[in-house]
């Protein structure tokens, strides 16, 4: 059931402070609400060469950026703690919220973190070895630094938990479904935020229509939404499935592993590394996982051009498939770093889809307008900036019984 958006955490009568932590496999995004958003930023390339910290204060001038030493997520958390103190933004914390990518079959709502939940998440490590180890490390780090501060887990799979069984089911022996092997879907915190924004912008009736939400970033997925609920999504048992991403392959023929194992002796771990860290835009182009780099060189580099074409082609294909299962389309929403900022990708994805009612207005798209569809066309095309950290902070307040604000 669709509900009206919860009050914005920037309201001055929201008590206490909340730290939202959004940990990725090699990154850590954060936002501090005290009570409004006072500090936010990210630490990138954790455990890799040349990690960086970027941050900004509410009302400050621009974004600060500096090289840092961050060999692990524990070191990144130490940097974050120091930043909060150095910026004079260290209030008493009501709680800390974490984005947890995979909730498994049993976690369908945000939960306060307890020893029992930690044990369950430890058992779920095989479900998502790319993200869960780092996110558990962050939870443990917060516990050691702020032992009296409660923590809340916000699961990226929650938004898709009520998908129809036909969309959840993988066509493998049924006994595996009973063990939790199914299509889960991810980017749920982003999609929840987008749905609340649609209600705010267009009213509840608009959010009840036939929607396709496209979260396009380093990780990328699409979701088909009808009557306010996810009915299908491109990612699957893990976030590796679906469309090609910056370094993830997207969907592959499962026979490829056996072929590479027999031909090269490739191990399961090597295959896992390949499809998660060496594939996607990076694998096809052979040069970069950053779409901005690829767009800058596609005119002179055929492999770069092929990577960009494949990315847009696969997004377009999923839009067509989701329009079919929705029985038509009323709104298409672009979000995520690429969806919000890349004029070229939005244009190429929408080009040639007029038979579905999708027609992009070039001038509105070039101007990065909130609505970029051609006036009078059947499908409204929106661009909405997502805010996963705000959804985490709201969940912390809700779980710790401090709403309404």
FENCORSUL-V651854 format. One line per field, one symbol per residue. burial: # if it has 9 or more other ideal C-beta (glycine too) atoms within 8 Angstrom, else .. A space follows every 10 residues. Layout:
burial=???
This chain:
burial=.#...##.## #..#.##### ####.##### ########## #######... #######... .......#.# .##.###### #.##..#.#. ..######## ####..##.# ###...##.# #..##.##.# ##.######. ###.....## ########## ..#...#### .....##... .######### #########. #....##.## #######.## ######.#.# ########## ########## ......#..# #....#.... ######.### #####.##.. #.###.##.. #.######.# ##.###.### .##.##..## ######.### .##.###### ..#..##### #..##..... ###...#.#. ####.#.### ########## .##.#
